[in-house]
Amino acid sequence: MLTGCSSDDGDIFPKECKYTSTNIRPSKDDEVVSNQGSWTITTYANMIMKAEFNSESPSSAELFFKDNLPLTTDNALIFRHSLKNAQTNYIEYAQLYKGMEVYRCGYICNYDQNDVLKNIEGAFVPIDNLDINPKISQDNAKHIIANYLHLDNTDISVQLQITPFYYKGKIDVRLTYRYDNWYGCWAHYECFVDAHSGEMLCSDFPSNENKDVYQIVGEWMASHHSKNPNSADTADMWDFSFNADGTGSWPLATRSFKYKIEGNRITLQLMNTEAYYGQTEFIFNIVSHSEDRMEWDEIPNEYWGNYGLHLKFYRNN
């Protein structure tokens, strides 16, 4: 039986994650910095994270890799991308294990304008005997994730990949299914399911456990406040009407919208209208909620920048 699953009816019962989002990258607290002649090397669990070449640079990154990394037929670095112009000069490499890319592993190699290697930064995780054939199906992984995040829809996109997790100076390498999503322009969330056991390993999505608490149908009055501490609260008062069918209206400029609540996040999508101040979609976190009052914080976006909206609602009826 899969970890976190019921074999009777296929329903998935969420468990606490083994790791947090801080375990996706090595902690600086566990890094070790050493000087090797004119080189400065930063390591985590003997894995090279960064190398700075103050002088006597290797003739190429490939030579440095050959001399300093445990490269094998299974554990390889491959060229991914390069760019050279007046502002930058770098080459990027990705790590593969048995032909499968290792998440967040590989190196960025920075050169000066004379093509002298100045530093490399990234990660290379030696992997032994990892079975890259999943034991659970992609559909099962989607079900696990959707149940854990309390999503209404299991039709989500997941990717099979190798993912290292870093914890107290050690590295735990797993074959995983990863689901990620962007909210607005800056907020990015990920979660990982073990592709062998079905265990939910890590998620930094906001909690959706209170999904059914947020019932906002009816007439509300909202006051608009700025999230920028250097800007005074405004006194704008807006009427919102939320219908049970997921539609609503916003009399300001006669706007109508569709709305969707996922956990503590609500998305307003303007319908049949031009953008309002450059936006047709507004995404908020519900930061507090009661029968008569609620508050929303807008997810940062490129248009508003530091002037995102904070809405304080009071029920009209």
Buried (B, 14 or more C-beta within 10 A) or exposed (E): EBBBBEEEEEEBEBBEBBBEBEBBBBEEEBBEEEEEEEBBBBBBBEBBBBBBBEEEBBEBBBEBBEEBBEBEEBBBBEEEEEEEEEEEBBBBBBBBBEEBBBBBBBBBBBBEEEEEBBBBBBBBBBBEEBEBEBEBEBEBBBBBBBBBBBBEEEEBEBEBBBBBBBBEBEBEBBBBBBBBBEBBEEBEBBBBBBBBBBBBBBBBBBEBEEBEEBEBEEEBEBBBBBBEEEEEEEEEEBEBBBEEEEBBBBEEEEBBBBBEBBBBBBBBBBEEEEEBEEBEBBBBBBEEBEEEEBBBBBBBBEEBEEEBBBBBBEBEE
